[in-house]
Amino acid sequence: MTGPSNYWECTIDRLPKVTNDQEATAAKRQCRWDFTDFYWRRALPKDNGILGFSTKASECIEKEVVKTESRTARLLIREACIGNFPQ
């Protein structure tokens, strides 16, 4: 199965595409519906690449927030990056 495996990944996947706060709220609601245990489960750090480098929360924030128009979506993406990646 491809696609997000937890709430945080779902948020990071869907929110950069939204253009307003209403869409951001709807996307968050859908991710919470798809992953009902969202708040209590943190994702395990992922190995991204041959050399074993992992993405950090700050890198995720920089990459995803830049392409997001909605202020609400930017805040939710920041929260998701912190939840999904190590500091």
ChimeraX attribute file (.defattr): number of C-alpha atoms within 10 A of each C-alpha:
attribute: neighborCount
match mode: 1-to-1
recipient: residues
	/A:1	4
	/A:2	4
	/A:3	8
	/A:4	16
	/A:5	12
	/A:6	20
	/A:7	26
	/A:8	28
	/A:9	19
	/A:10	22
	/A:11	26
	/A:12	24
	/A:13	17
	/A:14	18
	/A:15	28
	/A:16	21
	/A:17	17
	/A:18	20
	/A:19	15
	/A:20	15
	/A:21	15
	/A:22	13
	/A:23	17
	/A:24	26
	/A:25	16
	/A:26	13
	/A:27	20
	/A:28	22
	/A:29	13
	/A:30	16
	/A:31	21
	/A:32	18
	/A:33	12
	/A:34	15
	/A:35	17
	/A:36	13
	/A:37	12
	/A:38	17
	/A:39	12
	/A:40	7
	/A:41	14
	/A:42	17
	/A:43	16
	/A:44	10
	/A:45	13
	/A:46	14
	/A:47	11
	/A:48	10
	/A:49	9
	/A:50	6
	/A:51	7
	/A:52	9
	/A:53	10
	/A:54	14
	/A:55	18
	/A:56	16
	/A:57	19
	/A:58	14
	/A:59	13
	/A:60	18
	/A:61	19
	/A:62	12
	/A:63	12
	/A:64	18
	/A:65	20
	/A:66	10
	/A:67	14
	/A:68	18
	/A:69	17
	/A:70	20
	/A:71	14
	/A:72	18
	/A:73	28
	/A:74	23
	/A:75	14
	/A:76	21
	/A:77	28
	/A:78	21
	/A:79	16
	/A:80	22
	/A:81	24
	/A:82	18
	/A:83	20
	/A:84	25
	/A:85	21
	/A:86	16
	/A:87	12
